[in-house]
């Protein structure tokens, strides 16, 4: 298992996102040299 250091860049990844109601594929490298906040939640209105 490889650990990520706090002062190193995040590894590049791809994922799906909704943009203006349509699904798109994004890459973290698309946002290089920009401040970026990633927000994730598994499902809306689920019981925990």
PDB file of N, H, CA, C and O in Angstrom:
ATOM      1  N   UNK A   1       0.847  -1.176   0.000  1.00  0.00           N
ATOM      2  CA  UNK A   1       0.000   0.000   0.000  1.00  0.00           C
ATOM      3  C   UNK A   1       0.893   1.240   0.000  1.00  0.00           C
ATOM      4  O   UNK A   1       1.824   1.358   0.797  1.00  0.00           O
ATOM      5  N   UNK A   2       0.588   2.146  -0.903  1.00  0.00           N
ATOM      6  H   UNK A   2      -0.168   2.050  -1.550  1.00  0.00           H
ATOM      7  CA  UNK A   2       1.372   3.372  -1.011  1.00  0.00           C
ATOM      8  C   UNK A   2       0.602   4.509  -0.342  1.00  0.00           C
ATOM      9  O   UNK A   2      -0.592   4.690  -0.581  1.00  0.00           O
ATOM     10  N   UNK A   3       1.290   5.256   0.483  1.00  0.00           N
ATOM     11  H   UNK A   3       2.260   5.109   0.677  1.00  0.00           H
ATOM     12  CA  UNK A   3       0.667   6.370   1.181  1.00  0.00           C
ATOM     13  C   UNK A   3       0.913   7.668   0.433  1.00  0.00           C
ATOM     14  O   UNK A   3       1.947   7.839  -0.214  1.00  0.00           O
ATOM     15  N   UNK A   4      -0.032   8.569   0.525  1.00  0.00           N
ATOM     16  H   UNK A   4      -0.871   8.430   1.050  1.00  0.00           H
ATOM     17  CA  UNK A   4       0.097   9.885  -0.100  1.00  0.00           C
ATOM     18  C   UNK A   4       0.551  10.863   0.970  1.00  0.00           C
ATOM     19  O   UNK A   4      -0.041  10.954   2.045  1.00  0.00           O
ATOM     20  N   UNK A   5       1.603  11.584   0.659  1.00  0.00           N
ATOM     21  H   UNK A   5       2.084  11.510  -0.214  1.00  0.00           H
ATOM     22  CA  UNK A   5       2.100  12.573   1.608  1.00  0.00           C
ATOM     23  C   UNK A   5       1.258  13.846   1.524  1.00  0.00           C
ATOM     24  O   UNK A   5       0.712  14.175   0.471  1.00  0.00           O
ATOM     25  N   UNK A   6       1.166  14.536   2.621  1.00  0.00           N
ATOM     26  H   UNK A   6       1.610  14.268   3.476  1.00  0.00           H
ATOM     27  CA  UNK A   6       0.367  15.754   2.696  1.00  0.00           C
ATOM     28  C   UNK A   6       0.872  16.838   1.750  1.00  0.00           C
ATOM     29  O   UNK A   6       0.077  17.625   1.235  1.00  0.00           O
ATOM     30  N   UNK A   7       2.178  16.892   1.515  1.00  0.00           N
ATOM     31  H   UNK A   7       2.823  16.253   1.933  1.00  0.00           H
ATOM     32  CA  UNK A   7       2.740  17.946   0.676  1.00  0.00           C
ATOM     33  C   UNK A   7       2.951  17.510  -0.776  1.00  0.00           C
ATOM     34  O   UNK A   7       3.617  18.218  -1.531  1.00  0.00           O
ATOM     35  N   UNK A   8       2.401  16.366  -1.182  1.00  0.00           N
ATOM     36  H   UNK A   8       1.860  15.791  -0.568  1.00  0.00           H
ATOM     37  CA  UNK A   8       2.550  15.905  -2.560  1.00  0.00           C
ATOM     38  C   UNK A   8       1.224  16.094  -3.301  1.00  0.00           C
ATOM     39  O   UNK A   8       0.164  16.142  -2.678  1.00  0.00           O
ATOM     40  N   UNK A   9       1.285  16.201  -4.620  1.00  0.00           N
ATOM     41  H   UNK A   9       2.146  16.163  -5.126  1.00  0.00           H
ATOM     42  CA  UNK A   9       0.047  16.368  -5.395  1.00  0.00           C
ATOM     43  C   UNK A   9      -0.841  15.130  -5.297  1.00  0.00           C
ATOM     44  O   UNK A   9      -0.352  14.018  -5.101  1.00  0.00           O
ATOM     45  N   UNK A  10      -2.127  15.332  -5.433  1.00  0.00           N
ATOM     46  H   UNK A  10      -2.524  16.236  -5.592  1.00  0.00           H
ATOM     47  CA  UNK A  10      -3.073  14.208  -5.440  1.00  0.00           C
ATOM     48  C   UNK A  10      -2.885  13.406  -6.724  1.00  0.00           C
ATOM     49  O   UNK A  10      -2.567  13.981  -7.765  1.00  0.00           O
ATOM     50  N   UNK A  11      -3.074  12.100  -6.669  1.00  0.00           N
ATOM     51  H   UNK A  11      -3.333  11.633  -5.824  1.00  0.00           H
ATOM     52  CA  UNK A  11      -2.942  11.299  -7.891  1.00  0.00           C
ATOM     53  C   UNK A  11      -4.069  11.624  -8.878  1.00  0.00           C
ATOM     54  O   UNK A  11      -5.194  11.926  -8.481  1.00  0.00           O
ATOM     55  N   UNK A  12      -3.748  11.555 -10.145  1.00  0.00           N
ATOM     56  H   UNK A  12      -2.834  11.309 -10.468  1.00  0.00           H
ATOM     57  CA  UNK A  12      -4.747  11.836 -11.174  1.00  0.00           C
ATOM     58  C   UNK A  12      -5.791  10.723 -11.191  1.00  0.00           C
ATOM     59  O   UNK A  12      -5.459   9.556 -10.985  1.00  0.00           O
ATOM     60  N   UNK A  13      -7.041  11.077 -11.433  1.00  0.00           N
ATOM     61  H   UNK A  13      -7.311  12.026 -11.600  1.00  0.00           H
ATOM     62  CA  UNK A  13      -8.114  10.099 -11.533  1.00  0.00           C
ATOM     63  C   UNK A  13      -9.187  10.636 -12.465  1.00  0.00           C
ATOM     64  O   UNK A  13      -9.232  11.833 -12.749  1.00  0.00           O
ATOM     65  N   UNK A  14     -10.040   9.756 -12.935  1.00  0.00           N
ATOM     66  H   UNK A  14     -10.004   8.784 -12.704  1.00  0.00           H
ATOM     67  CA  UNK A  14     -11.187  10.160 -13.735  1.00  0.00           C
ATOM     68  C   UNK A  14     -12.454   9.771 -12.987  1.00  0.00           C
ATOM     69  O   UNK A  14     -12.455   8.856 -12.164  1.00  0.00           O
ATOM     70  N   UNK A  15     -13.517  10.476 -13.288  1.00  0.00           N
ATOM     71  H   UNK A  15     -13.516  11.219 -13.956  1.00  0.00           H
ATOM     72  CA  UNK A  15     -14.791  10.184 -12.647  1.00  0.00           C
ATOM     73  C   UNK A  15     -15.922  10.834 -13.415  1.00  0.00           C
ATOM     74  O   UNK A  15     -15.705  11.659 -14.301  1.00  0.00           O
ATOM     75  N   UNK A  16     -17.124  10.446 -13.059  1.00  0.00           N
ATOM     76  H   UNK A  16     -17.301   9.775 -12.338  1.00  0.00           H
ATOM     77  CA  UNK A  16     -18.302  11.032 -13.682  1.00  0.00           C
ATOM     78  C   UNK A  16     -18.836  12.155 -12.810  1.00  0.00           C
ATOM     79  O   UNK A  16     -18.772  12.093 -11.583  1.00  0.00           O
ATOM     80  N   UNK A  17     -19.361  13.177 -13.459  1.00  0.00           N
ATOM     81  H   UNK A  17     -19.413  13.228 -14.456  1.00  0.00           H
ATOM     82  CA  UNK A  17     -19.939  14.313 -12.753  1.00  0.00           C
ATOM     83  C   UNK A  17     -21.180  14.768 -13.504  1.00  0.00           C
ATOM     84  O   UNK A  17     -21.353  14.447 -14.680  1.00  0.00           O
ATOM     85  N   UNK A  18     -22.026  15.500 -12.838  1.00  0.00           N
ATOM     86  H   UNK A  18     -21.886  15.760 -11.883  1.00  0.00           H
ATOM     87  CA  UNK A  18     -23.178  16.123 -13.484  1.00  0.00           C
ATOM     88  C   UNK A  18     -22.864  17.586 -13.718  1.00  0.00           C
ATOM     89  O   UNK A  18     -22.474  18.304 -12.797  1.00  0.00           O
ATOM     90  N   UNK A  19     -23.034  18.023 -14.952  1.00  0.00           N
ATOM     91  H   UNK A  19     -23.351  17.440 -15.700  1.00  0.00           H
ATOM     92  CA  UNK A  19     -22.822  19.425 -15.298  1.00  0.00           C
ATOM     93  C   UNK A  19     -24.032  19.888 -16.087  1.00  0.00           C
ATOM     94  O   UNK A  19     -24.304  19.387 -17.178  1.00  0.00           O
ATOM     95  N   UNK A  20     -24.754  20.844 -15.529  1.00  0.00           N
ATOM     96  H   UNK A  20     -24.532  21.251 -14.643  1.00  0.00           H
ATOM     97  CA  UNK A  20     -25.989  21.346 -16.137  1.00  0.00           C
ATOM     98  C   UNK A  20     -26.960  20.207 -16.443  1.00  0.00           C
ATOM     99  O   UNK A  20     -27.624  20.200 -17.478  1.00  0.00           O
ATOM    100  N   UNK A  21     -27.028  19.231 -15.506  1.00  0.00           N
ATOM    101  H   UNK A  21     -26.488  19.238 -14.664  1.00  0.00           H
ATOM    102  CA  UNK A  21     -27.975  18.139 -15.626  1.00  0.00           C
ATOM    103  C   UNK A  21     -27.549  17.006 -16.538  1.00  0.00           C
ATOM    104  O   UNK A  21     -28.298  16.049 -16.730  1.00  0.00           O
ATOM    105  N   UNK A  22     -26.347  17.103 -17.105  1.00  0.00           N
ATOM    106  H   UNK A  22     -25.738  17.881 -16.949  1.00  0.00           H
ATOM    107  CA  UNK A  22     -25.873  16.044 -17.997  1.00  0.00           C
ATOM    108  C   UNK A  22     -24.620  15.390 -17.427  1.00  0.00           C
ATOM    109  O   UNK A  22     -23.774  16.082 -16.862  1.00  0.00           O
ATOM    110  N   UNK A  23     -24.482  14.070 -17.562  1.00  0.00           N
ATOM    111  H   UNK A  23     -25.169  13.508 -18.021  1.00  0.00           H
ATOM    112  CA  UNK A  23     -23.277  13.408 -17.067  1.00  0.00           C
ATOM    113  C   UNK A  23     -22.075  13.702 -17.970  1.00  0.00           C
ATOM    114  O   UNK A  23     -22.179  13.656 -19.196  1.00  0.00           O
ATOM    115  N   UNK A  24     -20.945  14.003 -17.350  1.00  0.00           N
ATOM    116  H   UNK A  24     -20.861  14.041 -16.354  1.00  0.00           H
ATOM    117  CA  UNK A  24     -19.702  14.228 -18.079  1.00  0.00           C
ATOM    118  C   UNK A  24     -18.591  13.468 -17.368  1.00  0.00           C
ATOM    119  O   UNK A  24     -18.736  13.093 -16.204  1.00  0.00           O
ATOM    120  N   UNK A  25     -17.488  13.241 -18.062  1.00  0.00           N
ATOM    121  H   UNK A  25     -17.371  13.545 -19.008  1.00  0.00           H
ATOM    122  CA  UNK A  25     -16.332  12.611 -17.439  1.00  0.00           C
ATOM    123  C   UNK A  25     -15.302  13.695 -17.169  1.00  0.00           C
ATOM    124  O   UNK A  25     -14.983  14.495 -18.049  1.00  0.00           O
ATOM    125  N   UNK A  26     -14.789  13.715 -15.954  1.00  0.00           N
ATOM    126  H   UNK A  26     -15.048  13.065 -15.240  1.00  0.00           H
ATOM    127  CA  UNK A  26     -13.776  14.701 -15.596  1.00  0.00           C
ATOM    128  C   UNK A  26     -12.498  13.991 -15.170  1.00  0.00           C
ATOM    129  O   UNK A  26     -12.529  12.841 -14.732  1.00  0.00           O
ATOM    130  N   UNK A  27     -11.382  14.685 -15.302  1.00  0.00           N
ATOM    131  H   UNK A  27     -11.357  15.620 -15.657  1.00  0.00           H
ATOM    132  CA  UNK A  27     -10.085  14.221 -14.813  1.00  0.00           C
ATOM    133  C   UNK A  27      -9.555  15.277 -13.868  1.00  0.00           C
ATOM    134  O   UNK A  27      -9.740  16.473 -14.095  1.00  0.00           O
ATOM    135  N   UNK A  28      -8.910  14.847 -12.827  1.00  0.00           N
ATOM    136  H   UNK A  28      -8.761  13.875 -12.642  1.00  0.00           H
ATOM    137  CA  UNK A  28      -8.321  15.805 -11.899  1.00  0.00           C
ATOM    138  C   UNK A  28      -7.292  16.672 -12.610  1.00  0.00           C
ATOM    139  O   UNK A  28      -7.134  17.845 -12.272  1.00  0.00           O
ATOM    140  N   UNK A  29      -6.598  16.118 -13.580  1.00  0.00           N
ATOM    141  H   UNK A  29      -6.726  15.165 -13.855  1.00  0.00           H
ATOM    142  CA  UNK A  29      -5.586  16.891 -14.310  1.00  0.00           C
ATOM    143  C   UNK A  29      -6.206  18.033 -15.123  1.00  0.00           C
ATOM    144  O   UNK A  29      -5.488  18.953 -15.518  1.00  0.00           O
ATOM    145  N   UNK A  30      -7.518  17.999 -15.383  1.00  0.00           N
ATOM    146  H   UNK A  30      -8.101  17.252 -15.063  1.00  0.00           H
ATOM    147  CA  UNK A  30      -8.188  19.114 -16.063  1.00  0.00           C
ATOM    148  C   UNK A  30      -8.148  20.385 -15.224  1.00  0.00           C
ATOM    149  O   UNK A  30      -8.283  21.486 -15.758  1.00  0.00           O
ATOM    150  N   UNK A  31      -7.964  20.240 -13.922  1.00  0.00           N
ATOM    151  H   UNK A  31      -7.855  19.346 -13.489  1.00  0.00           H
ATOM    152  CA  UNK A  31      -8.009  21.374 -13.010  1.00  0.00           C
ATOM    153  C   UNK A  31      -6.632  21.733 -12.460  1.00  0.00           C
ATOM    154  O   UNK A  31      -6.524  22.414 -11.440  1.00  0.00           O
ATOM    155  N   UNK A  32      -5.593  21.280 -13.130  1.00  0.00           N
ATOM    156  H   UNK A  32      -5.681  20.727 -13.959  1.00  0.00           H
ATOM    157  CA  UNK A  32      -4.224  21.562 -12.689  1.00  0.00           C
ATOM    158  C   UNK A  32      -3.997  23.083 -12.657  1.00  0.00           C
ATOM    159  O   UNK A  32      -4.459  23.806 -13.538  1.00  0.00           O
ATOM    160  N   UNK A  33      -3.293  23.543 -11.649  1.00  0.00           N
ATOM    161  H   UNK A  33      -2.918  22.955 -10.932  1.00  0.00           H
ATOM    162  CA  UNK A  33      -2.971  24.959 -11.429  1.00  0.00           C
ATOM    163  C   UNK A  33      -4.205  25.781 -11.054  1.00  0.00           C
ATOM    164  O   UNK A  33      -4.208  27.000 -11.227  1.00  0.00           O
ATOM    165  N   UNK A  34      -5.249  25.131 -10.543  1.00  0.00           N
ATOM    166  H   UNK A  34      -5.246  24.141 -10.402  1.00  0.00           H
ATOM    167  CA  UNK A  34      -6.436  25.833 -10.047  1.00  0.00           C
ATOM    168  C   UNK A  34      -6.730  25.328  -8.640  1.00  0.00           C
ATOM    169  O   UNK A  34      -6.440  24.178  -8.310  1.00  0.00           O
ATOM    170  N   UNK A  35      -7.300  26.184  -7.826  1.00  0.00           N
ATOM    171  H   UNK A  35      -7.535  27.119  -8.094  1.00  0.00           H
ATOM    172  CA  UNK A  35      -7.798  25.727  -6.530  1.00  0.00           C
ATOM    173  C   UNK A  35      -9.028  24.885  -6.808  1.00  0.00           C
ATOM    174  O   UNK A  35      -9.917  25.304  -7.549  1.00  0.00           O
ATOM    175  N   UNK A  36      -9.083  23.700  -6.218  1.00  0.00           N
ATOM    176  H   UNK A  36      -8.361  23.359  -5.616  1.00  0.00           H
ATOM    177  CA  UNK A  36     -10.171  22.769  -6.500  1.00  0.00           C
ATOM    178  C   UNK A  36     -10.689  22.163  -5.205  1.00  0.00           C
ATOM    179  O   UNK A  36      -9.910  21.746  -4.348  1.00  0.00           O
ATOM    180  N   UNK A  37     -12.008  22.117  -5.068  1.00  0.00           N
ATOM    181  H   UNK A  37     -12.642  22.455  -5.764  1.00  0.00           H
ATOM    182  CA  UNK A  37     -12.651  21.450  -3.937  1.00  0.00           C
ATOM    183  C   UNK A  37     -13.468  20.310  -4.509  1.00  0.00           C
ATOM    184  O   UNK A  37     -14.318  20.521  -5.374  1.00  0.00           O
ATOM    185  N   UNK A  38     -13.211  19.100  -4.027  1.00  0.00           N
ATOM    186  H   UNK A  38     -12.520  18.929  -3.325  1.00  0.00           H
ATOM    187  CA  UNK A  38     -13.960  17.938  -4.482  1.00  0.00           C
ATOM    188  C   UNK A  38     -14.984  17.569  -3.421  1.00  0.00           C
ATOM    189  O   UNK A  38     -14.666  17.509  -2.233  1.00  0.00           O
ATOM    190  N   UNK A  39     -16.197  17.326  -3.850  1.00  0.00           N
ATOM    191  H   UNK A  39     -16.455  17.375  -4.814  1.00  0.00           H
ATOM    192  CA  UNK A  39     -17.274  16.982  -2.933  1.00  0.00           C
ATOM    193  C   UNK A  39     -17.889  15.680  -3.409  1.00  0.00           C
ATOM    194  O   UNK A  39     -18.201  15.532  -4.590  1.00  0.00           O
ATOM    195  N   UNK A  40     -18.065  14.741  -2.501  1.00  0.00           N
ATOM    196  H   UNK A  40     -17.811  14.861  -1.541  1.00  0.00           H
ATOM    197  CA  UNK A  40     -18.620  13.437  -2.851  1.00  0.00           C
ATOM    198  C   UNK A  40     -19.641  13.033  -1.810  1.00  0.00           C
ATOM    199  O   UNK A  40     -19.422  13.214  -0.612  1.00  0.00           O
ATOM    200  N   UNK A  41     -20.740  12.493  -2.258  1.00  0.00           N
ATOM    201  H   UNK A  41     -20.918  12.346  -3.231  1.00  0.00           H
ATOM    202  CA  UNK A  41     -21.667  11.817  -1.357  1.00  0.00           C
ATOM    203  C   UNK A  41     -22.249  10.631  -2.109  1.00  0.00           C
ATOM    204  O   UNK A  41     -22.527  10.704  -3.306  1.00  0.00           O
ATOM    205  N   UNK A  42     -22.424   9.553  -1.390  1.00  0.00           N
ATOM    206  H   UNK A  42     -22.198   9.493  -0.417  1.00  0.00           H
ATOM    207  CA  UNK A  42     -22.810   8.287  -2.031  1.00  0.00           C
ATOM    208  C   UNK A  42     -24.234   8.331  -2.592  1.00  0.00           C
ATOM    209  O   UNK A  42     -24.443   7.992  -3.756  1.00  0.00           O
ATOM    210  N   UNK A  43     -25.191   8.732  -1.803  1.00  0.00           N
ATOM    211  H   UNK A  43     -25.021   9.007  -0.857  1.00  0.00           H
ATOM    212  CA  UNK A  43     -26.580   8.792  -2.254  1.00  0.00           C
ATOM    213  C   UNK A  43     -27.325   9.832  -1.441  1.00  0.00           C
ATOM    214  O   UNK A  43     -26.970  10.136  -0.302  1.00  0.00           O
ATOM    215  N   UNK A  44     -28.336  10.351  -2.039  1.00  0.00           N
ATOM    216  H   UNK A  44     -28.624  10.104  -2.964  1.00  0.00           H
ATOM    217  CA  UNK A  44     -29.169  11.324  -1.367  1.00  0.00           C
ATOM    218  C   UNK A  44     -30.262  10.592  -0.575  1.00  0.00           C
ATOM    219  O   UNK A  44     -30.817   9.605  -1.058  1.00  0.00           O
ATOM    220  N   UNK A  45     -30.563  11.056   0.604  1.00  0.00           N
ATOM    221  H   UNK A  45     -30.112  11.858   0.996  1.00  0.00           H
ATOM    222  CA  UNK A  45     -31.664  10.550   1.405  1.00  0.00           C
ATOM    223  C   UNK A  45     -31.502   9.080   1.787  1.00  0.00           C
ATOM    224  O   UNK A  45     -32.482   8.334   1.779  1.00  0.00           O
ATOM    225  N   UNK A  46     -30.300   8.658   2.117  1.00  0.00           N
ATOM    226  H   UNK A  46     -29.505   9.264   2.123  1.00  0.00           H
ATOM    227  CA  UNK A  46     -30.102   7.291   2.587  1.00  0.00           C
ATOM    228  C   UNK A  46     -30.090   7.282   4.107  1.00  0.00           C
ATOM    229  O   UNK A  46     -29.717   8.272   4.737  1.00  0.00           O
ATOM    230  N   UNK A  47     -30.489   6.189   4.684  1.00  0.00           N
ATOM    231  H   UNK A  47     -30.793   5.385   4.173  1.00  0.00           H
ATOM    232  CA  UNK A  47     -30.455   6.050   6.126  1.00  0.00           C
ATOM    233  C   UNK A  47     -29.095   5.494   6.534  1.00  0.00           C
ATOM    234  O   UNK A  47     -28.609   4.526   5.949  1.00  0.00           O
ATOM    235  N   UNK A  48     -28.501   6.101   7.519  1.00  0.00           N
ATOM    236  H   UNK A  48     -28.896   6.888   7.993  1.00  0.00           H
ATOM    237  CA  UNK A  48     -27.180   5.667   7.969  1.00  0.00           C
ATOM    238  C   UNK A  48     -27.326   4.939   9.283  1.00  0.00           C
ATOM    239  O   UNK A  48     -26.333   4.483   9.849  1.00  0.00           O
TER     240      UNK A  48
END
